[in-house]
């Protein structure tokens, strides 16, 4: 049995099952709830820092600078800094759908359970909540709360342990009564959890999860070796035709999102940005530009009609980082000829990018949410707030072009031989007739 057959029979079913896990799918979909708000925040922070980015901040009148800071500064507190609230609701909503429970009520109950765990602080002016707990520091609490609060809620609702109203009661009111007992059970559970943590050295669930779980995992996830592992599995799954990016992101999104917020807040405050690895790095300085480089390299060397036509069709989508036409059109899926560059080239390019940041050649990613379809060069500038980010993406493109070139020549030769053999076979059949 060949290696490819072994992977098809042993690895593919496992990868498919993993990709269909309801918890991973819920985490993936739940994080998307925060996307519109964080995208808005990213655009605003870019606008706010335009004078600094292009070096004319010192020429700006002070009233204009004050206006930008006062008008756009508070945006982060209503968007990036409350990402955990989006996450807890989004994960609960998506997971309730997996359990066929009432999604809206499950999301609301999970959000209430999350707030239940928040430590409330007081001073002479009244009570308050540390907003950091609603952002990066509360990310893992939000994730766990969204999952476990929804499991409790959904199990009870599906078991019909609910208050049933007469049929004459309007459906919206009847549904709210159905949610009472499952919601109360979930909230009572989290009330008990909050109470138990008051007897610990941490005093609350947030500090416990942050110190014991989140900090170690973030520290590991923010390293280059961890990034290489993530890239390997993402590309490996793609080679089987499974959307590796979505699947792997469902695991690493909580880590990257917390690192994003740390970078974003530091950038906004004009402080040193702490992290190289984050969603911005993963989205802009790993695989971005690879598909475009493959398209242009393929067009340059193509002698076979198949490769030429494929690259012509994929050239325009690849400008906007749309990979599916090439992935399934070449095809990349289960193609042994391109297995090596498909796996190794993103790892090489990501490593080069990492050292470009680590050496200070390029300023650290700002944590801004940059739309994945943004063309290279512009994307690199938006991701770092610097022209050097754009230059790094040009270097990435060149690396991809050089790495893929010899493999595409081999692929083109295979296609050309197939076309010649087919043409010869057709000519023989014609002559026989």
VOGU-3710 file (C-alpha; in Angstrom, 3 decimals, decimal comma):
1> xxxxxxxxxx> 0,000/0,000/0,000  1,394/3,405/-0,990  1,827/6,312/1,417  -0,987/8,176/-0,290  -3,335/5,206/0,065  -2,416/4,881/3,731  -3,159/8,546/4,373  -6,461/8,289/2,500  -7,576/5,293/4,529  -6,188/6,189/7,958
11> xxxxxxxxxx> -5,673/9,944/8,202  -8,498/11,324/6,069  -11,375/9,795/8,109  -9,794/11,040/11,338  -9,259/14,535/9,933  -12,826/14,629/8,616  -14,225/13,581/11,984  -12,099/16,208/13,713  -13,342/18,895/11,317  -16,958/18,024/12,169
21> xxxxxxxxxx> -16,537/18,259/15,948  -19,411/20,385/17,247  -17,288/22,208/19,827  -14,604/23,212/17,317  -17,241/24,280/14,800  -18,968/26,373/17,477  -15,729/28,077/18,496  -14,956/28,819/14,847  -18,406/30,261/14,145  -18,708/31,974/17,517
31> xxxxxxxxxx> -15,600/34,083/17,008  -17,063/35,494/13,803  -19,661/37,394/15,879  -16,886/39,784/16,914  -15,621/40,340/13,364  -17,744/43,372/12,314  -16,938/45,305/15,493  -13,236/44,445/15,496  -12,990/45,258/11,796  -14,478/48,681/12,476
41> xxxxxxxxxx> -12,045/49,197/15,352  -9,103/48,248/13,147  -10,072/50,767/10,485  -10,496/53,506/13,077  -7,125/52,843/14,716  -5,455/52,951/11,296  -7,085/56,321/10,569  -6,154/57,610/14,018  -2,496/56,710/13,456  -2,172/57,865/9,852
51> xxxxxxxxxx> -0,137/60,967/10,824  2,350/58,833/12,766  2,507/56,186/10,043  3,445/58,676/7,321  5,631/60,846/9,546  3,684/64,101/9,508  2,271/63,942/13,049  4,582/66,741/14,214  3,127/69,052/11,544  -0,461/68,422/12,606
61> xxxxxxxxxx> -2,222/71,259/14,485  -2,826/70,252/18,089  -6,629/70,706/17,830  -6,719/68,205/14,946  -4,647/65,690/16,918  -6,861/66,145/19,965  -9,968/65,670/17,836  -8,675/62,395/16,348  -7,751/61,073/19,792  -10,967/62,158/21,482
71> xxxxxxxxxx> -13,247/61,110/18,629  -11,674/57,777/17,750  -9,976/56,840/21,028  -13,095/55,453/22,774  -13,872/53,122/19,857  -11,673/50,357/21,265  -13,612/50,177/24,549  -16,806/49,367/22,653  -15,198/46,899/20,240  -11,811/45,239/20,781
81> xxxxxxxxxx> -11,858/45,577/24,560  -15,159/43,710/24,938  -14,333/40,893/22,540  -14,968/38,308/25,270  -18,634/39,336/25,405  -18,966/38,717/21,680  -17,196/35,380/22,040  -19,283/34,017/24,915  -22,515/34,894/23,134  -21,316/33,705/19,722
91> xxxxxxxxxx> -19,959/30,359/20,932  -23,114/29,689/22,978  -25,354/30,642/20,055  -23,476/28,385/17,631  -23,245/25,463/20,067  -26,947/25,647/20,912  -27,594/25,258/17,194  -25,521/22,076/17,230  -27,672/20,776/20,098  -30,901/21,940/18,376
101> xxxxxxxxxx> -31,715/24,150/21,364  -33,018/27,732/21,369  -29,973/29,684/20,257  -30,969/33,199/21,283  -31,793/32,256/24,872  -28,715/30,046/25,150  -26,540/32,984/24,082  -28,190/35,337/26,559  -27,865/32,845/29,434  -24,188/32,222/28,642
111> xxxxxxxxxx> -23,504/35,960/28,625  -25,223/36,288/31,998  -23,171/33,369/33,358  -20,001/35,094/32,147  -20,948/38,307/33,943  -21,794/36,216/37,000  -18,134/35,203/37,240  -16,793/38,762/36,929  -15,214/40,181/40,088  -17,001/43,388/41,047
121> xxxxxxxxxx> -14,744/46,035/42,577  -15,782/49,061/44,586  -14,502/52,436/45,638  -16,054/55,541/47,144  -17,669/56,378/43,812  -19,430/53,014/43,429  -18,883/49,585/41,892  -17,099/48,834/38,619  -15,719/46,047/36,416  -12,166/45,973/35,070
131> xxxxxxxxxx> -12,657/46,287/31,302  -9,539/44,166/30,722  -11,593/41,188/31,884  -13,959/41,745/28,967  -11,090/41,711/26,499  -7,940/39,611/26,291  -7,842/38,544/29,933  -11,358/37,126/29,808  -11,023/35,274/26,495  -10,638/31,756/27,861
141> xxxxxxxxxx> -13,289/32,294/30,544  -15,681/33,405/27,812  -14,852/30,351/25,737  -15,343/27,865/28,601  -18,451/29,624/29,871  -20,025/29,664/26,417  -19,493/25,909/26,099  -20,495/24,678/29,561  -23,405/27,057/30,123  -24,844/25,992/26,781
151> xxxxxxxxxx> -24,383/22,283/27,472  -26,393/22,618/30,687  -29,059/24,752/29,038  -29,387/22,561/25,946  -29,478/19,245/27,791  -32,365/20,380/29,987  -34,304/21,958/27,145  -33,905/18,858/24,988  -35,014/16,699/27,930  -38,212/18,827/28,129
161> xxxxxxxxxx> -37,433/19,877/31,696  -39,206/23,153/31,030  -42,278/25,183/31,867  -44,931/24,479/29,256  -47,558/27,096/28,575  -51,042/26,580/27,047  -51,306/26,751/23,271  -53,266/29,990/23,582  -50,145/31,793/24,831  -48,246/33,636/22,039
171> xxxxxxxxxx> -45,193/31,621/20,837  -42,640/34,280/21,819  -43,927/34,359/25,405  -44,232/30,568/25,592  -40,641/30,175/24,390  -39,358/32,540/27,059  -41,030/30,379/29,730  -39,473/27,255/28,204  -36,060/28,822/28,765  -36,667/29,582/32,466
181> xxxxxxxxxx> -35,700/26,243/34,045  -32,732/25,424/31,733  -31,497/29,003/32,117  -31,905/28,966/35,893  -29,990/25,683/36,180  -27,120/27,059/34,118  -26,955/30,335/36,043  -27,224/28,570/39,408  -24,278/26,384/38,430  -22,150/29,405/37,623
191> xxxxxxxxxx> -23,292/31,152/40,800  -21,943/28,152/42,718  -18,681/28,265/40,731  -18,277/31,976/41,500  -18,870/31,290/45,201  -16,319/28,440/45,298  -13,610/30,653/43,838  -13,995/33,137/46,691  -12,301/30,529/48,897  -9,237/30,221/46,646
201> xxxxxxxxxx> -6,056/32,274/46,536  -7,223/33,810/43,244  -10,593/34,928/44,536  -12,302/34,631/41,149  -12,420/32,404/38,073  -10,859/35,024/35,791  -7,538/35,276/37,629  -7,415/31,486/38,040  -8,021/30,721/34,351  -5,692/33,498/33,255
211> xxxxxxxxxx> -2,763/32,431/35,479  -3,134/28,662/35,260  -4,420/28,160/31,710  -4,368/31,232/29,484  -0,888/32,624/30,167  0,924/29,278/29,627  -1,079/28,496/26,474  -0,584/32,006/25,077  3,115/31,792/25,833  3,314/28,545/23,907
221> xxxxxxxxxx> 1,058/29,723/21,084  3,078/32,909/20,566  6,245/30,988/19,638  7,611/30,195/16,203  7,631/26,390/16,766  3,922/26,469/17,656  3,240/28,541/14,542  5,068/25,999/12,400  2,990/23,170/13,887  -0,226/25,109/13,194
231> xxxxxxxxxx> 0,836/25,816/9,613  1,808/22,202/9,007  -1,562/20,829/10,072  -3,456/23,548/8,213  -1,647/22,829/4,921  -1,733/19,068/5,508  -5,505/19,111/5,898  -5,896/21,331/2,840  -3,962/18,745/0,827  -6,740/16,283/1,662
241> xxxxxxxxxx> -9,369/18,766/0,524  -10,409/19,703/4,073  -10,526/23,441/4,870  -7,484/23,349/7,133  -7,529/27,066/7,888  -11,025/27,002/9,357  -10,383/23,820/11,300  -7,054/24,851/12,805  -8,313/28,365/13,550  -11,074/26,912/15,689
251> xxxxxxxxxx> -8,309/25,703/18,006  -5,934/28,676/17,933  -8,435/31,549/17,622  -8,806/32,043/21,413  -5,026/32,306/21,741  -4,536/34,609/18,765  -7,503/36,819/19,672  -6,082/37,517/23,130  -2,661/38,316/21,620  -4,376/40,600/19,064
261> xxxxxxxxxx> -6,032/42,652/21,787  -2,743/43,045/23,659  -1,056/44,335/20,495  -3,984/46,568/19,591  -4,104/48,240/23,012  -0,347/48,776/23,056  -0,393/50,255/19,539  -3,269/52,552/20,404  -1,489/53,744/23,555  1,781/54,317/21,693
271> xxxxxxxxxx> 3,562/51,640/23,739  5,851/48,824/22,667  3,824/46,063/20,963  4,382/42,774/22,842  3,631/39,974/20,361  4,831/38,935/16,925  2,457/35,995/16,657  -1,230/36,890/16,572  -4,123/36,727/14,119  -2,679/39,636/12,151
281> xxxxxxxxxx> 0,613/37,793/11,690  -1,160/34,567/10,744  -3,443/36,349/8,290  -0,866/38,552/6,592  2,629/37,069/6,945  2,310/33,321/6,499  0,482/32,145/3,373  -0,572/35,493/1,928  0,777/35,909/-1,594  1,440/32,192/-2,148
291> xxxxxxxxxx> -1,481/31,620/-4,519  -0,631/34,740/-6,523  3,007/33,659/-6,788  1,954/30,200/-7,976  -0,346/31,726/-10,590  2,285/34,047/-12,031  5,053/31,438/-11,905  2,737/28,948/-13,611  1,845/31,426/-16,343  5,528/32,184/-16,919
301> xxxxxxxxxx> 6,629/28,580/-17,396  3,451/26,961/-18,786  3,903/24,998/-21,985  1,002/22,649/-21,382  -2,483/23,878/-22,196  -3,829/22,541/-18,912  -1,457/24,494/-16,675  -1,756/27,637/-18,767  -5,553/27,678/-18,752  -5,694/26,842/-15,035
311> xxxxxxxxxx> -3,366/29,684/-14,118  -5,248/32,111/-16,357  -8,470/31,267/-14,547  -6,927/31,546/-11,080  -4,818/34,674/-11,654  -7,502/37,243/-10,840  -8,934/35,458/-7,761  -5,390/34,948/-6,454  -4,862/38,731/-6,338  -7,494/38,716/-3,610
321> xxxxxxxxxx> -6,029/35,630/-1,879  -8,866/33,348/-3,012  -7,263/29,917/-3,094  -10,112/27,491/-3,794  -10,059/27,761/-7,639  -6,387/26,763/-7,653  -6,615/24,266/-4,803  -9,250/22,243/-6,592  -8,400/23,286/-10,150  -4,726/22,313/-10,466
331> xxxxxxxxxx> -5,533/20,297/-8,307  -3,476/20,751/-5,154  -5,638/18,192/-3,370  -3,951/14,753/-3,199  -1,378/15,842/-5,789  1,961/14,208/-4,836  3,966/16,490/-7,137  3,169/19,598/-5,132  3,002/18,039/-1,648  6,488/19,253/-0,646
341> xxxxxxxxxx> 6,119/22,955/-1,609  2,515/22,997/-0,385  3,670/21,979/3,109  7,142/23,502/3,330  6,884/26,861/1,537  4,485/28,456/4,083  6,700/27,225/6,929  9,801/28,743/5,301  8,059/32,040/4,524  6,489/32,320/7,987
351> xxxxxxxxxx> 9,912/31,712/9,573  11,484/34,442/7,439  8,635/36,792/8,367  9,040/35,993/12,055  12,748/36,824/12,007  12,057/40,025/10,060  9,886/41,136/12,980  12,162/39,742/15,689  15,191/41,530/14,239  13,387/44,870/14,152
361> xxxxxxxxxx> 13,385/45,164/10,365  9,583/45,353/10,422  7,442/46,778/13,261  5,290/44,238/15,083  1,735/43,575/13,860  -0,720/46,043/15,350  -3,408/43,477/16,121  -5,712/45,135/13,602  -8,240/42,987/11,771  -7,265/43,075/8,116
371> xxxxxxxxxx> -9,715/41,495/5,676  -8,082/38,361/4,255  -9,028/39,311/0,677  -6,993/42,550/0,799  -4,258/42,357/-1,893  -0,664/41,957/-0,790  1,405/45,089/-0,188  -1,672/47,029/0,951  -2,398/44,239/3,418  1,145/44,345/4,803
381> xxxxxxxxxx> 0,927/48,078/5,357  -2,444/47,836/7,123  -1,235/44,968/9,318  1,789/46,844/10,650  0,954/50,496/10,087  4,257/50,742/8,203  5,549/50,602/4,632  8,016/47,989/5,854  5,153/45,546/6,276  4,385/46,043/2,582
391> xxxxxxxxxx> 8,024/45,385/1,655  7,996/42,191/3,717  5,041/40,926/1,702  6,958/41,609/-1,514  9,808/39,495/-0,116  7,284/36,779/0,802  5,914/36,803/-2,738  9,437/36,455/-4,183  10,204/33,521/-1,880  7,021/31,731/-2,869
401> xxxxxxxxxx> 7,777/32,327/-6,547  11,291/30,870/-6,267  10,276/27,874/-4,121  7,352/26,863/-6,322  9,070/27,433/-9,686  10,891/24,069/-10,052  7,899/22,051/-8,833  5,586/23,786/-11,266  8,035/22,966/-14,063  7,784/19,297/-13,135
411> xxxxxxxxxx> 3,992/19,547/-13,007  3,891/21,328/-16,354  6,094/18,611/-17,906  3,731/15,931/-16,595  0,738/17,721/-18,083  2,560/18,265/-21,382  3,458/14,574/-21,642  -0,149/13,635/-20,900  -1,370/16,017/-23,598  1,119/14,644/-26,130
421> xxxxxxxxxx> 0,115/11,066/-25,293  -3,543/11,958/-25,621  -2,931/13,733/-28,935  -1,013/10,730/-30,244  -3,792/8,382/-29,149  -6,386/10,556/-30,853  -4,332/10,655/-34,036  -3,975/6,856/-34,009  -7,711/6,386/-33,592  -8,356/8,841/-36,437
431> xxx> -5,928/7,043/-38,725  -7,525/3,678/-37,897  -10,895/5,001/-38,987
//
